[in-house]
Amino acid sequence: AFSSHKERAIVGLVGTGGVGKTTLARAYARAHPASIVWELNAERAETLLSTFNDLACHLAQSSEQKTALSEINALQDAPKHRKCLIQFVQDLLQKQSSWLFIFDNVDDLSLCRPFLPNRSWGEGKVILTTRNQNMKQSPLISSVLDVGELSEEEAFILFVTLFMGKDSSQLSIEKRQSIQAFLAQIPRYPLDISLAANYIRDANLSFDHY
């Protein structure tokens, strides 16, 4: 999705809770390193501003920058504070070779709009995760990827990897069939599969007991 856009792009990952949107975004960040990678909690206005301020603190390296940030955070006028904070981050990001932002758990895109980078912020990418299907219609988002449930084989491989720590090809036919029968009874989402595998392993439970 990013490679199809020459200019700055926002890629949206859309799907229900527990389907693995955040995990996928973080995996992309690990595979495509940038000089700055930052995850912003966009669930509420308060958490978005707080994590954006954390980014500003991370970027402020010199004593002059730290002093300037302290003066910005001392502002009592909320709109002015937000505007100055965004400008502060923008100015520092321009000095970075690349950056990647993950806006996680976005419900209301209007909350993120002031914080979404534009061309003047330099070279970077934005991944936005959301359960809101209406985000697909937003002109702000360059590409949307639907993140659905796992296939039967994907769910099986994930479960075996977490539960047994081995390649699924090493399992006997009987063991494979028992695991497949168990997985047929739970949702094929990464969160559900991971919770089941870890809990059964750590508590030493049988599939029937779980």
Steps between C-alpha positions, in 0.01 A plus 500: 500500500782741581693415185203601284520859628797716410413769752420477871226245552270391780417130500201392705468153654130432559355206691327386818671504838750219555557435131863611518507851350743642755720191483513532122588870520780429748630216283517736203691751716757234596544390139528855360718691748489879503700751700188572707227242566222607733169352607227746596201390706216661305212348696421829675607863464684483834704192414582632154630829637695321775676259264567782255662694782709192580620512138593866543700414814682226310588734214617782727871421540675832561456716807348771282242260359414369846456854628277588206287192563467586869376845404247348260370260763463788743244668273154510658316568176416147377462579127821706501683226688395238246592722205845582641564137592415381149722767345782404736482134392468596134816711513701219660368230268622696200853425621438123501581283199172309537226430748205269553194580710244245616171659603352214696132432574357799315126536547451866405727614217426864576701464823806395301469751218711775666774246579515334159827596326501673163776556245662774707580243771760327282523143374283258691216250517183470704314183597158541654316215673125516551185295555295770331399376153400855401869593489512337158313800359738763639699694238782533754583130476699402193442125520289273720581139581229277648645279772275196537509177697770242443455206267473156660861424414627838626313452829645148531858614435472789747355277771760227458786752495386660827375186674771253409783711361552269207432470129151367429646247256649314798160414647337161480173467310311442827645812663429710194139383493448572871636853462289564191189381682577734789568800275166447326333602827664842544515815281783500247643833612866535606405629846266206570748246367790651696306518826386140468846365413680686778238429766471127423878466495567695820209349696567151362136455402338256261313636200172374647571672833568831326 
